[in-house]
Amino acid sequence: MAQPFKLKVNTLLNKLGDRDTFSLAAAELDSIARNLDATSLPTFISCILAVDSSDKSGVRKQCVKLISVLAVTYPNPLPHFLPKILSSLLRRLRDPNSVVRSACVDAVSALSVNLTKCNFSSSFLKPLSDALFTEQEPNAQIGAALCLAAAIDGSPDPDPVRLGKMLTKLEKLVKVEGYKAKAAVLVVIGSVIGSGGASNLGDEMMKALIGCLIGFLSSHDWAARKGAAEALGRLAVVERDSLAELKAGCMKVFEARRFDKVKAAREVMSQMLEAWKQVPDVSEEASPPPRSQASSRENASDGCRCPPGAKISSNADIAVKKPTSTKRSTPPDSSFATPGRKRSPLKATTQETNGKKPQDWRVDIASPLAATVPGARENGFKERRNNENARSAKSEIRRSLFSNKNSDDKTHKISGSKSGSRVAPCQEEIPESTVVVSNASENLSSNHKDCEDLSLIRTQLVQIEKQQSSLLDLLQVCFQCLNNKFSQIIIL
């Protein structure tokens, strides 16, 4: 019975070479592949693996697709034939037709997903990695790398420890000058990272791996840029908590490379950036104390020091004379001398904007201030304060948007008098100046992020303008060459 069955299968394979009978023969072979028994399975596998490069591309492609059908239909008896099948697939990776090579990658993926009883290291990793490191033909190198990546992604247990040991060899392989399958090897590195193979790497090896991948973000091959971006994105997802110290430096490079000229690479770059934004910062891991507690400690340690000769009549006077500002959300019926009011750290804000070490401010009080203010004067002060808030906010936004220098000048104005200066407060001027300083400091801190975003956009626009200018120069040179050739033709 085996002989008639073999003859029937070979007849159908021959019909695959004819365009008129291809569809009928492919459908019948697919039906046979899904209804094999234990005796006919070896015969069928031998027939489809016997196809060689002398057959037409349609026959070769359809036979590889039948291997995927067998992997899905017979996951239990097929592991016995797996070495023979993989050997045949590795030979067909040298096929000049890219469709046949892509079918080989799909077949390896189907085998890895469905044949779960096979040991991954001995059944898939060893033959595929040997082909990757020993093949000399470029198509075979690319196909072996893609098959290995597909096997790693499809396997439920890809042995991440052994894959992690292979990362160093893969990193050396992509650094070889004449190697033609660098983009495919970068895909393998991404698959190894996704399987958890980079979890056992030390700090130095992790930095070396990230440096290698970042180097390929500026490659001339867009496929290499895409593969490196995919690997970095997977690294940010899998090793999220161990990349906090490297995030700041990497993000600068990623922002400069995010506008790739190829759409496929540009989309992967954007996904990579989103993944790296989820990596925690170093400050988040350090868990700093809340801002309110830090502000209270600063106010307690760096508060105003009154001279020995000054006389203070009550606690209300002390609360009014402090140079710290009240919050802008003060209810109308509250007093400015409330002891429990939350105050903003003016000293910390001035230190951050000026970039200088903090200095102690000495304020000499000339005369005590009365604890109460008449009702009419308080209403006038509230109107002046509201007008001053609006003017100060508008001026600070305008200056921070169009000139960093103006923002620095404003910061120096806010920082007040230098150490050792004397301030003689007046009953009408002290509360108003305090509110102005508070509003300016809060406006600077709230617009700091907007200034950084605008400066980044300005830098990117300058880069785009330089690229456009270089393209215009190239076009001018081309037009000059064409004019010279036309003039020579006319002369002849």
VENRAFEN-V889027 format. One record per backbone hydrogen bond with DSSP energy under -1.0 kcal/mol. CO is the residue of the C=O (numbers start at 0). NH is the residue of the N-H. E is the energy in kcal/mol with one decimal. If there is no record, write none. Layout:
# VENRAFEN-V889027
co: [CO;CO]
nh: [NH;NH]
e: [E;E]
This chain:
# VENRAFEN-V889027
co: [0;1;2;3;4;5;6;7;8;9;10;11;13;14;20;21;22;23;24;25;26;27;28;29;31;36;39;40;41;42;43;44;51;55;56;57;58;59;60;61;63;64;65;66;67;68;69;73;77;80;81;82;83;84;85;86;87;90;91;96;97;98;99;100;101;102;103;104;105;106;107;108;109;110;113;118;119;119;120;123;124;125;126;127;128;129;130;136;137;138;139;140;141;142;143;144;145;146;147;148;149;150;158;159;160;165;166;167;168;169;172;180;181;182;183;184;185;186;187;188;189;190;191;192;195;197;201;202;203;204;205;206;207;208;209;210;213;215;220;221;222;223;224;225;226;227;228;229;230;231;232;233;234;245;246;247;248;249;250;251;252;257;261;262;263;264;265;266;267;268;269;270;271;272;275;280;281;289;290;291;292;293;294;295;296;297;306;313;314;315;316;324;330;334;337;343;344;345;346;347;348;349;350;373;374;375;376;377;378;379;380;381;382;383;384;385;386;387;388;389;390;391;392;393;394;395;396;397;398;402;403;404;405;406;407;408;409;410;417;425;428;429;430;431;432;433;434;435;436;437;438;439;440;441;442;446;447;448;449;450;451;452;453;454;455;456;457;458;459;460;461;462;463;464;465;466;467;468;469;470;471;472;473;474;475;476;477;478;479;480;481;482;483;484;485;486;487]
nh: [4;5;6;7;8;9;10;11;12;13;14;15;16;17;24;25;26;27;28;29;30;31;32;33;34;40;43;44;45;46;47;48;54;59;60;61;62;63;64;65;67;68;69;70;71;72;73;77;80;84;85;86;87;88;89;90;91;93;94;100;101;102;103;104;105;106;107;108;109;110;111;112;113;114;115;122;123;124;125;127;128;129;130;131;132;133;134;140;141;142;143;144;145;146;147;148;149;150;151;152;153;154;162;163;164;169;170;171;172;173;175;184;185;186;187;188;189;190;191;192;193;194;196;195;198;200;205;206;207;208;209;210;211;212;213;214;216;218;224;225;226;227;228;229;230;231;232;233;234;235;236;237;238;249;250;251;252;253;254;255;256;259;265;266;267;268;269;270;271;272;273;274;275;276;278;284;285;293;294;295;296;297;298;299;300;301;309;317;318;319;320;343;333;337;340;345;348;349;350;351;352;353;354;377;378;379;380;381;382;383;384;385;386;387;388;389;390;391;392;393;394;395;396;397;398;399;400;401;402;406;407;408;409;410;411;412;413;414;420;429;432;433;434;435;436;437;438;439;440;441;442;443;444;445;446;450;451;452;453;454;455;456;457;458;459;460;461;462;463;464;465;466;467;468;469;470;471;472;473;474;475;476;477;478;479;480;481;482;483;484;485;486;487;488;489;490;491]
e: [-1.7;-2.3;-2.3;-2.2;-2.2;-2.4;-1.9;-2.0;-2.2;-1.9;-1.7;-1.0;-1.1;-1.2;-2.1;-2.6;-2.1;-2.0;-2.4;-2.0;-1.8;-2.2;-2.5;-1.1;-1.4;-1.6;-2.3;-2.3;-2.2;-1.9;-2.0;-1.8;-1.3;-2.1;-2.6;-2.1;-2.0;-1.7;-1.9;-1.7;-1.1;-1.6;-2.2;-2.0;-1.6;-2.1;-2.9;-1.2;-1.9;-2.2;-2.8;-2.0;-1.7;-2.4;-2.4;-1.5;-1.7;-1.3;-1.5;-1.5;-2.3;-1.9;-1.7;-1.8;-2.0;-2.2;-2.3;-2.1;-2.2;-2.3;-2.4;-2.0;-2.1;-2.3;-1.7;-2.5;-2.2;-2.7;-2.1;-2.0;-2.4;-2.1;-1.8;-1.9;-2.1;-1.4;-2.0;-2.2;-2.5;-2.6;-2.6;-2.1;-2.4;-2.5;-2.3;-2.4;-2.3;-2.4;-2.3;-2.4;-2.0;-1.7;-1.9;-2.3;-1.4;-2.1;-2.5;-2.0;-2.0;-1.9;-1.2;-2.0;-2.1;-1.3;-1.6;-2.4;-2.0;-2.0;-2.6;-2.4;-2.3;-1.6;-2.5;-1.4;-1.2;-1.0;-2.3;-2.3;-2.3;-2.3;-2.5;-2.6;-2.1;-2.3;-2.7;-1.8;-1.2;-1.4;-1.9;-2.4;-2.5;-2.5;-2.1;-2.3;-2.2;-2.4;-2.3;-2.3;-2.1;-2.0;-1.4;-2.8;-2.4;-1.8;-2.7;-1.2;-1.1;-2.5;-2.5;-1.3;-1.1;-1.4;-2.5;-2.5;-1.6;-2.2;-2.0;-2.0;-2.5;-2.4;-2.2;-2.0;-2.3;-1.8;-1.0;-1.5;-1.7;-2.1;-2.5;-2.0;-2.2;-2.4;-2.6;-1.9;-2.5;-3.0;-1.2;-1.1;-2.0;-1.6;-1.9;-1.0;-1.4;-1.1;-1.0;-1.4;-1.7;-2.2;-2.1;-1.8;-2.0;-2.2;-1.6;-2.0;-2.0;-2.0;-2.1;-2.0;-1.8;-2.2;-2.7;-2.2;-2.2;-2.4;-2.4;-2.0;-2.3;-2.7;-2.4;-2.2;-2.3;-2.2;-2.1;-2.3;-2.2;-2.5;-1.7;-1.5;-1.8;-1.1;-2.0;-2.5;-2.5;-2.0;-2.2;-1.8;-2.1;-2.0;-1.8;-1.7;-2.3;-2.0;-2.0;-1.9;-2.2;-2.1;-2.7;-2.4;-2.3;-2.6;-2.3;-2.2;-2.3;-2.1;-1.8;-1.9;-1.7;-2.2;-2.4;-2.4;-2.0;-2.3;-2.5;-2.1;-2.2;-2.4;-1.9;-2.0;-2.3;-2.3;-2.2;-2.2;-2.3;-2.2;-2.2;-2.0;-2.2;-2.1;-2.0;-2.3;-2.3;-2.1;-2.3;-2.6;-2.2;-2.2;-2.5;-2.4;-2.2;-2.3;-2.6;-2.4;-2.1;-2.4;-2.5;-2.1;-2.2]
